[in-house]
Amino acid sequence: MIVVPGLGVMCNPRNKCALQPGHSLMDWIRLGNSGKDLTGVGGRMRPVTPAELSTHNTTNDAWLAIRGRVYNITHYLPYHPGGPEELMRGAGMDATQLFDKVHPWVNYDSLLAKCLVGPLRFDLPDAEELFDTSNPSPKSDRLREPSKAQELVRKSMENLANCITPVRKKITKGDDNSKGSPPSKIMQSLVQSADLPMSISRRAASSPVKKTDKSPDSPLPLRHDWIQTSTKLTISVYTGHLANPGGCARITEGFLLIEVATNGWLRTLKIKPEAKLKEPLQLRVFAESGKIEITALKAEPSVWKGCGEVTLGAASRVSSPRTVECRVMEVSRVSHDTSLLSVCPRAGPVVVPLGHHVRVHRRVEGSECVRSYTPVGEGWGPPDGTEIFSALRLAVKRYDSGVLSPHLTALKVGDLITLSGPYGNFQLQKLKTVKSLYLIAAGTGITPMLGLIKFMMSRSNPRWLKITHVLSDASSSWSGHKGRIRDELLTEILGQVKCDDKCSHYACLCGPTEFTYAGLDLLKKHGFKDDCIHAFMG
């Protein structure tokens, strides 16, 4: 049994602080990419006055400003290497000077990009505050008139908030302002500045959508928002908590088409962009939040007034799996008989729902040969960091007497293969209340487990992951568990399990057919109910 340790602890050389397990830098990055709103204001950037900033000064609601930008640091407090108390010294105020004294070298914009509330707006005090000398404010020195540099940042950031993020306004013919004013030179320079966060405009779920689906038995319309830089446009589609969506995206005749599949339903977003987009597209799915994120490149660098016209098509039942032609992008060796193929669909990126699989098709001697494979997901590629983004990664074990595996393991970069899918009925909702997840796999049956491991580790402490190796053909030097799946082995590893009305455990099985059926029988004998077991069958 191997206990996988948690991620390392970062320490501030000036004020060292041991972080709690699950609160390392990588854990913070994982939280930022989970789709959770870390701004506290719905993710829509807006100006903040010093008076409003000063009200957010508790550990449960902490904002601070650095160089004219306001960040909600509430969720970041337990991740701060110097400790929450050190960071709270700047809560509710402009903490630029404090920040520069402690660690001016830190790239705070990248670290807190998902926490950005908006620009700090300096307002003149009202008459009562200006002339009331009997009760001076303890923070009056923080609200002094800004410098010229601060005022330049304030105006530029306010332009970004008010000009780039469009207001809801009906534009009619003959309106002199229908095309909007071009961005100022200051704003254009800020767009190109590396000091700004990656994402400079955001508009949560406010783009007009033409709803063409009114069928009462159809799923609810998808929510979406968009975010941009001068060179990229990112569309985020929200399907719901633990919806476990799949999707694909492509550019066709100038339109960006996004297909989203959830629970047997297929819906399409058709976007007519404000200007031309170009490939390659990138597609990511955040399993827990149900967010699908599509990033496209702008053909010409510019700041758009909007993402374009978005039409949500009618929802339809998925009648049959899709077939796509894919190009091999990378081939790497996993073991002496197993290879990892990274393939990309030629029509655009595809993401398979967690726990689902695809099928590889090839004609052999006049008949079609089909084999099932579960994509292993991101993060399981080569250790040299050359992993292809938005690729489907298939772990293929070679059988010398096999019909298809010798062909697949002999493929070269640039070769074409045909896939269909997705297939499967795994429901991520089953893991909503699960605290103990048992993954029992044989051989390449580990592939669906890899995605589940990443998903569960993103929700819990990595120290809780325990791995037990069992070798069916062990050498004399092997001192661990040996043999095949059996009752005594499960008793020793799992102990006694008792199902009740509020079970917090779940078991998944995958491997050869005989192994899977034997495992199902043994788990039931150990007290698992049918609702607490899922068998991946290809």
C-alpha positions as CSV (number, residue, x, y, z in Angstrom):
1,M,0.0,0.0,0.0
2,I,1.4,3.3,-1.0
3,V,0.3,6.6,0.6
4,V,0.8,9.5,-1.8
5,P,1.9,12.5,0.1
6,G,0.3,15.9,-0.2
7,L,1.8,18.7,-2.3
8,G,4.7,20.7,-0.8
9,V,4.3,23.7,1.4
10,M,5.5,27.1,0.3
11,C,7.0,29.4,2.9
12,N,7.7,33.2,3.1
13,P,11.3,33.7,3.8
14,R,10.4,36.7,5.9
15,N,7.6,35.1,7.9
16,K,7.5,31.4,7.5
17,C,4.1,29.7,7.9
18,A,3.2,26.0,7.5
19,L,0.2,25.8,5.2
20,Q,-2.6,23.4,6.0
21,P,-2.8,20.2,3.8
22,G,-4.5,20.9,0.5
23,H,-3.5,24.6,0.5
24,S,-0.4,24.7,-1.6
25,L,0.2,26.9,-4.7
26,M,-1.0,24.1,-6.9
27,D,-4.1,23.7,-4.9
28,W,-4.8,27.4,-5.3
29,I,-4.3,27.1,-9.1
30,R,-6.6,24.1,-9.1
31,L,-9.3,26.2,-7.2
32,G,-8.9,29.0,-9.7
33,N,-9.5,26.7,-12.6
34,S,-12.5,25.0,-11.0
35,G,-15.0,27.5,-12.3
36,K,-15.8,28.8,-8.8
37,D,-16.4,32.5,-8.6
38,L,-13.6,33.9,-6.5
39,T,-14.5,37.6,-7.1
40,G,-17.7,37.5,-5.0
41,V,-19.4,39.7,-7.5
42,G,-20.3,37.2,-10.2
43,G,-17.1,37.7,-12.1
44,R,-18.1,40.9,-13.8
45,M,-15.4,43.6,-13.5
46,R,-16.6,46.9,-12.0
47,P,-15.1,50.0,-10.4
48,V,-14.7,50.1,-6.6
49,T,-14.6,53.2,-4.5
50,P,-12.3,53.5,-1.5
51,A,-15.4,53.8,0.7
52,E,-16.7,50.5,-0.6
53,L,-13.2,48.9,-0.3
54,S,-12.9,49.9,3.4
55,T,-16.1,47.8,4.2
56,H,-14.4,44.6,3.1
57,N,-12.0,44.2,5.9
58,T,-12.8,40.9,7.7
59,T,-11.5,37.4,7.2
60,N,-14.9,36.3,5.8
61,D,-15.0,39.3,3.4
62,A,-11.5,40.7,2.5
63,W,-10.7,43.0,-0.4
64,L,-7.5,44.9,-1.0
65,A,-6.1,47.1,-3.8
66,I,-2.7,46.9,-5.4
67,R,-1.6,49.5,-8.0
68,G,-5.2,50.6,-8.8
69,R,-6.8,47.2,-9.0
70,V,-9.1,45.7,-6.3
71,Y,-8.9,41.9,-5.5
72,N,-11.2,39.8,-3.4
73,I,-8.6,37.8,-1.3
74,T,-11.1,36.0,0.9
75,H,-10.6,32.6,-0.6
76,Y,-6.8,33.2,-0.9
77,L,-6.2,33.8,2.8
78,P,-5.6,30.2,3.8
79,Y,-3.3,29.8,0.8
80,H,-1.0,32.7,1.7
81,P,2.5,31.5,2.6
82,G,2.9,34.3,5.1
83,G,-0.3,33.5,6.9
84,P,-3.8,35.1,6.8
85,E,-2.9,37.6,9.5
86,E,-0.1,39.1,7.4
87,L,-2.3,39.4,4.4
88,M,-5.2,41.0,6.5
89,R,-2.9,43.9,7.3
90,G,-3.9,45.2,3.8
91,A,-7.6,44.3,3.9
92,G,-10.0,47.1,3.2
93,M,-7.3,49.5,1.9
94,D,-4.8,50.3,-0.8
95,A,-2.1,47.9,0.1
96,T,0.4,48.9,-2.6
97,Q,3.0,50.3,-0.3
98,L,2.7,47.3,2.1
99,F,3.0,44.9,-0.8
100,D,6.1,46.6,-2.2
101,K,7.8,46.5,1.2
102,V,7.3,42.8,1.8
103,H,7.5,41.0,-1.6
104,P,7.5,43.4,-4.7
105,W,8.9,40.6,-6.9
106,V,5.7,38.4,-6.6
107,N,3.6,38.3,-9.8
108,Y,0.4,39.2,-8.0
109,D,-1.6,39.8,-11.2
110,S,-1.1,36.2,-12.2
111,L,-1.7,34.8,-8.7
112,L,-4.9,36.8,-8.1
113,A,-6.2,37.1,-11.7
114,K,-9.4,35.1,-10.8
115,C,-10.0,37.4,-7.8
116,L,-10.0,40.7,-9.7
117,V,-13.1,42.7,-8.8
118,G,-12.2,45.8,-10.8
119,P,-10.3,49.2,-10.9
120,L,-10.0,51.3,-7.7
121,R,-12.0,54.5,-8.4
122,F,-11.1,57.7,-6.5
123,D,-14.1,59.8,-5.7
124,L,-14.0,63.3,-4.2
125,P,-15.4,63.3,-0.7
126,D,-18.9,64.8,-0.2
127,A,-19.4,68.1,1.6
128,E,-20.2,66.5,5.0
129,E,-16.9,64.5,5.0
130,L,-14.9,67.4,3.6
131,F,-15.8,69.9,6.3
132,D,-16.4,67.6,9.3
133,T,-13.2,68.1,11.4
134,S,-14.7,67.0,14.6
135,N,-14.7,63.3,13.7
136,P,-11.8,62.6,11.4
137,S,-11.7,59.2,9.7
138,P,-9.0,56.8,10.9
139,K,-8.3,55.9,7.3
140,S,-8.3,59.5,6.0
141,D,-4.7,59.2,5.0
142,R,-5.5,56.3,2.8
143,L,-8.1,58.3,0.8
144,R,-5.8,61.2,-0.1
145,E,-5.8,62.6,-3.6
146,P,-4.2,60.0,-6.0
147,S,-1.0,60.7,-7.8
148,K,-0.9,61.4,-11.5
149,A,0.3,57.8,-12.1
150,Q,-2.6,56.4,-10.1
151,E,-5.1,58.7,-11.8
152,L,-3.8,57.4,-15.2
153,V,-4.3,53.8,-14.1
154,R,-7.7,54.7,-12.7
155,K,-8.9,56.3,-16.0
156,S,-7.5,53.5,-18.1
157,M,-9.0,50.7,-16.0
158,E,-12.3,52.5,-15.9
159,N,-12.2,52.7,-19.7
160,L,-11.6,48.9,-19.7
161,A,-14.5,48.3,-17.4
162,N,-17.0,50.6,-19.0
163,C,-15.9,50.6,-22.7
164,I,-14.8,47.0,-23.3
165,T,-17.5,45.4,-21.3
166,P,-20.6,46.7,-23.2
167,V,-23.7,48.0,-21.5
168,R,-27.1,46.6,-22.5
169,K,-28.3,49.1,-25.1
170,K,-30.6,48.7,-28.0
171,I,-28.9,49.9,-31.1
172,T,-31.1,51.3,-33.9
173,K,-30.3,52.5,-37.4
174,G,-29.3,56.1,-37.5
175,D,-27.7,56.0,-34.0
176,D,-24.5,58.0,-34.3
177,N,-22.9,55.9,-31.6
178,S,-23.9,52.6,-33.0
179,K,-20.4,51.6,-33.8
180,G,-18.9,52.9,-30.6
181,S,-15.7,55.0,-30.3
182,P,-12.4,53.4,-30.9
183,P,-10.2,52.5,-27.9
184,S,-7.8,55.3,-26.8
185,K,-4.1,54.9,-27.2
186,I,-3.7,54.5,-23.5
187,M,-6.2,51.6,-23.5
188,Q,-4.6,50.0,-26.5
189,S,-1.2,50.1,-24.7
190,L,-2.7,48.7,-21.6
191,V,-4.3,45.8,-23.6
192,Q,-0.8,44.9,-24.8
193,S,0.8,45.4,-21.3
194,A,2.1,42.4,-19.5
195,D,1.2,44.0,-16.2
196,L,-2.5,43.4,-16.8
197,P,-4.2,40.1,-16.1
198,M,-4.5,37.6,-19.0
199,S,-8.3,38.3,-19.1
200,I,-9.2,42.0,-19.4
201,S,-12.9,41.9,-20.1
202,R,-15.6,39.7,-18.8
203,R,-19.4,39.7,-19.1
204,A,-21.2,37.0,-17.3
205,A,-24.2,35.5,-19.0
206,S,-25.3,38.8,-20.6
207,S,-24.7,38.3,-24.3
208,P,-28.1,38.2,-26.1
209,V,-29.1,34.6,-27.0
210,K,-31.8,33.7,-29.4
211,K,-33.7,30.8,-27.7
212,T,-35.2,28.6,-30.3
213,D,-36.0,25.7,-28.0
214,K,-39.2,26.0,-26.0
215,S,-40.1,22.3,-25.7
216,P,-41.3,21.6,-22.1
217,D,-39.4,18.3,-21.9
218,S,-36.1,19.8,-23.0
219,P,-33.2,20.7,-20.7
220,L,-32.8,24.2,-19.4
221,P,-31.0,26.6,-21.7
222,L,-27.3,26.8,-21.2
223,R,-25.7,29.8,-19.5
224,H,-22.6,31.4,-21.1
225,D,-20.3,34.2,-20.7
226,W,-17.2,35.4,-22.5
227,I,-13.8,36.9,-21.8
228,Q,-11.1,38.4,-24.1
229,T,-7.7,39.7,-24.5
230,S,-6.5,41.5,-27.6
231,T,-5.5,38.2,-29.2
232,K,-8.0,35.6,-27.8
233,L,-11.6,35.1,-27.2
234,T,-12.8,32.6,-24.6
235,I,-16.4,31.4,-24.4
236,S,-17.5,29.6,-21.1
237,V,-20.6,27.5,-21.2
238,Y,-22.2,26.4,-17.9
239,T,-24.1,23.1,-17.8
240,G,-24.7,22.7,-14.1
241,H,-22.9,21.2,-11.0
242,L,-21.6,17.7,-11.7
243,A,-23.4,17.6,-15.1
244,N,-20.3,15.9,-16.5
245,P,-20.6,17.4,-20.0
246,G,-18.8,16.4,-23.2
247,G,-18.4,18.7,-26.1
248,C,-16.7,19.7,-29.3
249,A,-15.9,22.9,-31.1
250,R,-15.1,24.0,-34.6
251,I,-15.0,27.0,-36.9
252,T,-17.2,26.6,-40.0
253,E,-17.8,29.4,-42.6
254,G,-16.8,32.1,-40.2
255,F,-19.0,30.8,-37.3
256,L,-17.8,29.3,-34.1
257,L,-19.9,26.2,-33.4
258,I,-19.9,24.7,-29.9
259,E,-21.8,21.4,-29.3
260,V,-22.5,20.4,-25.7
261,A,-23.7,16.9,-24.6
262,T,-25.2,16.3,-21.2
263,N,-27.4,13.3,-20.0
264,G,-28.3,12.2,-23.5
265,W,-29.1,15.8,-24.8
266,L,-27.2,17.6,-27.4
267,R,-27.3,21.4,-27.7
268,T,-25.4,23.7,-30.1
269,L,-24.2,27.3,-29.6
270,K,-23.7,29.1,-32.9
271,I,-21.6,32.3,-32.6
272,K,-21.2,34.9,-35.3
273,P,-18.1,36.7,-33.9
274,E,-17.6,40.4,-34.1
275,A,-14.5,39.8,-36.2
276,K,-12.7,36.8,-37.7
277,L,-11.5,34.0,-35.6
278,K,-8.8,31.4,-36.5
279,E,-7.7,28.0,-35.3
280,P,-6.3,26.2,-33.4
281,L,-9.2,26.0,-30.9
282,Q,-8.7,24.9,-27.3
283,L,-11.4,23.1,-25.3
284,R,-11.4,22.3,-21.6
285,V,-14.1,20.8,-19.3
286,F,-14.3,21.4,-15.6
287,A,-16.1,18.3,-14.3
288,E,-17.3,19.5,-10.9
289,S,-18.7,22.9,-12.0
290,G,-19.9,21.6,-15.4
291,K,-18.1,24.4,-17.2
292,I,-16.9,24.1,-20.8
293,E,-14.3,26.6,-21.9
294,I,-13.5,27.2,-25.5
295,T,-10.6,29.5,-26.5
296,A,-10.2,30.8,-30.1
297,L,-7.5,33.1,-31.6
298,K,-8.4,36.4,-33.1
299,A,-7.3,36.8,-36.7
300,E,-6.3,40.4,-36.0
301,P,-5.3,41.7,-32.5
302,S,-8.0,44.1,-31.3
303,V,-10.4,44.7,-28.4
304,W,-14.0,43.9,-29.3
305,K,-17.2,45.6,-28.0
306,G,-18.9,42.2,-27.7
307,C,-18.3,38.5,-28.5
308,G,-20.8,38.6,-31.4
309,E,-24.3,37.2,-31.9
310,V,-25.0,33.9,-30.1
311,T,-27.8,31.6,-31.0
312,L,-28.7,28.6,-28.9
313,G,-30.1,25.8,-31.1
314,A,-32.9,23.4,-30.1
315,A,-32.0,20.6,-27.8
316,S,-32.1,17.1,-29.4
317,R,-31.7,13.6,-28.1
318,V,-28.4,12.0,-29.0
319,S,-29.6,9.3,-31.4
320,S,-26.2,7.8,-32.3
321,P,-22.5,8.5,-31.4
322,R,-20.5,10.8,-33.7
323,T,-17.7,9.5,-35.9
324,V,-14.6,11.7,-36.4
325,E,-11.4,11.3,-38.2
326,C,-8.3,12.1,-36.0
327,R,-4.7,12.8,-36.7
328,V,-2.0,11.3,-34.5
329,M,-0.1,14.1,-32.8
330,E,2.2,12.2,-30.5
331,V,3.2,8.6,-29.6
332,S,5.0,7.8,-26.3
333,R,5.9,4.6,-24.6
334,V,4.2,3.8,-21.2
335,S,5.7,0.4,-20.7
336,H,7.2,-2.4,-22.7
337,D,3.9,-3.3,-24.3
338,T,1.7,-0.2,-23.8
339,S,1.8,3.1,-25.8
340,L,0.0,6.4,-25.3
341,L,-1.5,7.9,-28.4
342,S,-2.4,11.6,-28.4
343,V,-4.8,12.3,-31.3
344,C,-6.7,15.4,-32.3
345,P,-9.9,15.4,-34.4
346,R,-9.4,17.2,-37.7
347,A,-12.7,19.1,-37.4
348,G,-11.9,20.6,-34.0
349,P,-11.2,19.6,-30.4
350,V,-13.4,17.1,-28.6
351,V,-13.8,16.3,-24.9
352,V,-15.3,13.0,-23.7
353,P,-17.3,13.0,-20.4
354,L,-15.6,11.7,-17.4
355,G,-16.0,7.9,-17.2
356,H,-17.0,7.5,-20.8
357,H,-15.1,5.9,-23.7
358,V,-14.6,6.0,-27.4
359,R,-14.2,3.3,-30.0
360,V,-11.5,3.0,-32.6
361,H,-12.6,1.7,-36.1
362,R,-10.4,0.0,-38.7
363,R,-11.2,-2.2,-41.7
364,V,-9.3,-5.5,-41.6
365,E,-9.6,-7.9,-44.5
366,G,-12.8,-6.4,-45.7
367,S,-14.6,-6.3,-42.3
368,E,-14.7,-3.6,-39.6
369,C,-12.7,-4.1,-36.4
370,V,-13.8,-2.1,-33.4
371,R,-12.1,-1.7,-29.9
372,S,-13.0,0.5,-27.0
373,Y,-10.7,2.9,-25.2
374,T,-11.2,5.4,-22.4
375,P,-9.2,8.7,-22.8
376,V,-6.9,9.2,-19.8
377,G,-7.4,13.0,-19.8
378,E,-5.0,15.8,-19.2
379,G,-1.9,15.5,-17.0
380,W,-1.1,11.9,-17.8
381,G,1.1,12.6,-20.8
382,P,4.8,12.5,-21.2
383,P,6.9,13.7,-18.2
384,D,8.9,16.1,-20.4
385,G,6.0,18.7,-20.5
386,T,5.3,18.3,-24.2
387,E,1.8,17.2,-23.7
388,I,-0.6,18.3,-26.5
389,F,-3.4,20.4,-25.3
390,S,-7.0,19.5,-26.3
391,A,-5.9,16.1,-27.5
392,L,-7.5,12.7,-26.7
393,R,-5.0,10.4,-25.1
394,L,-5.5,6.7,-25.6
395,A,-3.5,4.0,-23.7
396,V,-3.1,1.0,-26.0
397,K,-1.7,-2.3,-24.9
398,R,-0.2,-4.4,-27.6
399,Y,-1.3,-8.0,-28.0
400,D,0.8,-9.8,-30.6
401,S,-2.1,-12.0,-31.6
402,G,-4.5,-9.0,-31.5
403,V,-6.3,-7.7,-34.6
404,L,-6.2,-4.0,-33.9
405,S,-3.6,-3.3,-31.1
406,P,-0.5,-4.1,-33.2
407,H,-1.7,-1.6,-35.8
408,L,-2.4,1.1,-33.2
409,T,0.9,0.8,-31.4
410,A,2.7,1.0,-34.8
411,L,1.1,4.4,-35.7
412,K,3.3,7.4,-36.4
413,V,2.8,11.1,-36.0
414,G,0.6,12.3,-38.8
415,D,-1.3,9.1,-39.4
416,L,-5.1,9.1,-39.4
417,I,-7.5,6.9,-37.3
418,T,-11.3,6.9,-37.0
419,L,-13.0,7.3,-33.6
420,S,-16.7,7.2,-32.6
421,G,-18.4,8.2,-29.3
422,P,-18.8,9.0,-26.6
423,Y,-20.2,5.8,-25.1
424,G,-21.0,5.1,-21.5
425,N,-23.6,5.7,-18.7
426,F,-21.4,6.8,-15.8
427,Q,-23.0,9.6,-13.8
428,L,-20.7,12.0,-11.9
429,Q,-23.6,12.9,-9.6
430,K,-23.1,9.5,-7.9
431,L,-19.9,10.9,-6.4
432,K,-21.6,14.0,-4.9
433,T,-21.6,12.7,-1.3
434,V,-18.9,10.1,-1.6
435,K,-16.0,10.2,0.9
436,S,-14.5,6.8,0.2
437,L,-14.0,5.8,-3.4
438,Y,-12.7,2.3,-4.2
439,L,-11.2,1.9,-7.7
440,I,-10.5,-1.7,-8.6
441,A,-8.8,-2.1,-12.0
442,A,-6.8,-4.7,-13.9
443,G,-4.4,-3.9,-16.7
444,T,-5.5,-1.1,-19.0
445,G,-8.7,-1.0,-17.0
446,I,-6.9,1.7,-15.0
447,T,-7.7,4.3,-17.7
448,P,-11.1,5.4,-16.6
449,M,-9.8,5.5,-13.0
450,L,-7.2,8.1,-13.8
451,G,-9.8,10.7,-14.5
452,L,-11.7,9.8,-11.3
453,I,-8.5,10.0,-9.3
454,K,-7.9,13.6,-10.5
455,F,-11.5,14.6,-9.9
456,M,-11.5,13.2,-6.3
457,M,-8.1,14.7,-5.5
458,S,-9.3,18.1,-6.6
459,R,-12.0,17.9,-4.0
460,S,-10.1,16.3,-1.0
461,N,-6.7,16.0,0.6
462,P,-4.2,14.1,-1.6
463,R,-2.8,12.4,1.5
464,W,-6.0,10.3,1.5
465,L,-5.1,8.5,-1.7
466,K,-3.9,5.0,-1.0
467,I,-2.6,2.6,-3.7
468,T,-2.3,-1.2,-3.4
469,H,-0.5,-3.1,-6.1
470,V,-1.4,-6.8,-6.7
471,L,0.6,-8.8,-9.2
472,S,-0.9,-11.9,-10.8
473,D,2.5,-13.0,-12.3
474,A,5.0,-11.8,-9.7
475,S,8.7,-12.6,-9.5
476,S,10.2,-14.2,-6.4
477,S,11.5,-10.8,-5.3
478,W,8.0,-9.3,-5.1
479,S,6.9,-9.0,-1.5
480,G,3.5,-7.4,-2.0
481,H,0.1,-8.9,-2.7
482,K,0.0,-11.7,-5.3
483,G,-2.6,-13.6,-7.3
484,R,-6.0,-12.6,-8.7
485,I,-9.0,-10.8,-7.3
486,R,-10.5,-12.9,-4.5
487,D,-12.5,-12.6,-1.3
488,E,-9.6,-12.7,1.1
489,L,-7.8,-10.0,-0.8
490,L,-10.8,-7.6,-0.7
491,T,-11.3,-8.3,3.0
492,E,-7.7,-7.4,3.8
493,I,-7.7,-4.2,1.7
494,L,-11.2,-2.9,2.1
495,G,-12.2,-4.3,5.5
496,Q,-15.9,-4.5,6.3
497,V,-18.2,-2.2,4.4
498,K,-21.9,-1.7,5.3
499,C,-24.4,0.1,3.1
500,D,-27.2,2.1,4.6
501,D,-29.6,4.8,3.4
502,K,-26.8,7.5,3.4
503,C,-23.8,5.7,2.0
504,S,-20.6,7.7,1.7
505,H,-18.7,5.1,-0.2
506,Y,-18.6,4.0,-3.9
507,A,-16.7,1.3,-5.9
508,C,-15.7,1.3,-9.5
509,L,-14.5,-1.7,-11.5
510,C,-12.8,-2.0,-14.9
511,G,-10.7,-4.7,-16.5
512,P,-11.2,-7.9,-18.5
513,T,-14.8,-9.2,-18.6
514,E,-14.1,-12.2,-16.2
515,F,-12.3,-9.9,-13.8
516,T,-15.1,-7.4,-13.7
517,Y,-17.9,-9.9,-13.2
518,A,-15.9,-11.6,-10.4
519,G,-15.3,-8.3,-8.8
520,L,-19.0,-7.4,-8.9
521,D,-19.9,-10.6,-7.1
522,L,-17.3,-10.2,-4.4
523,L,-18.2,-6.5,-3.7
524,K,-21.9,-7.5,-3.2
525,K,-20.7,-10.2,-0.8
526,H,-18.8,-7.5,1.1
527,G,-21.9,-5.4,1.7
528,F,-22.0,-3.1,-1.4
529,K,-25.4,-2.4,-2.8
530,D,-26.0,-2.2,-6.5
531,D,-26.4,1.6,-6.3
532,C,-22.9,1.9,-4.8
533,I,-21.1,0.1,-7.6
534,H,-20.3,1.0,-11.2
535,A,-18.7,-1.4,-13.7
536,F,-17.0,0.1,-16.8
537,M,-17.9,-2.3,-19.6
538,G,-16.5,-1.7,-23.1
